[in-house]
Amino acid sequence: MSDSAAPLRPIDLARAAGISTQLVRNYADEGVLPPAIWTDSGHRRFHARHREALLTYRALARGYGMDAARGIMRAVHAGDVPEALTLVDAGHAALHTQRQNLRAIGEALEAVAGQDPDASDLPRSGMRIGEVAAYLGVRTSALRVWESAGLLAPTRDPGTGYRLFGPADVRDARMIKMLREGRYLLPQILEVLDGLRRTGSGDALRAAIAQRRAALAQRARAMLEGSSLLHHYLADESLH
């Protein structure tokens, strides 16, 4: 696209991207867009190149996240294309790592879900919250949050009121930890645990993993779209 086309107002860019004019101004101030042209009356004027930059940024943000997309576009406009491509590569590497982690978490969760809690290797039954936290490598505050969300239901010592975690409680806490590491939300985890407790079935667990896998695939497609627009934006820049 050529910047010789008719000038565009902030509202024109806003309509093209389906955003507010204030957001367009913010993007311009942040370096997401090339420098705007200022009229004698103090108004910003943009051109087709700015619209292309805006649409490229929005596509990158859907795949790589807003911070990474902002860094990519800033690097491009600063003339540092290698830095922009480094950020693109980092996004793909992070996605690959998440896929690997999801696979490992899925396998580990299947193993944990299939265990007989009473045949576990716990040091003893009726563990206190601090012992469970140390055993699993989590904070006691995390266990309390999980309990308040209905994910855990340890018994209470009738004399002291202290929480007592049995083998099944510790198994559930281990699964919660793994699912949280996989970026699952607490309501999703509750559905998984409820399914296991009611029927002993891992269907909800497998569904949660499949949902996460689908989300990663959707993100990969968004990254592909964003990188495609970036490629065209860089190619167009080389013509100027």
Buried (B, 14 or more C-beta within 10 A) or exposed (E): BEEEEEBBBBEBBBEBBEBEBEBBBEBBEEBBBBEBEEEEEEEBBBBBBBBBBBBBBBBBBBBBBEEBBBBBBBBBBEEEBEBBBBBBEEBBEEBEEBBEBBEEBBEBBBEBBEBEBEEBEBEEBBBBBEBBBEBBEBEBEBBBBBBEEEBBBBEEEEEEEEBBBBBBBBBBBBBBBBBBEBBBEBEBBBBBBEBBEEEEEBEBBBBBBEEBBEEBEEBBEBBEBBBEBBEEBBEBBEEE
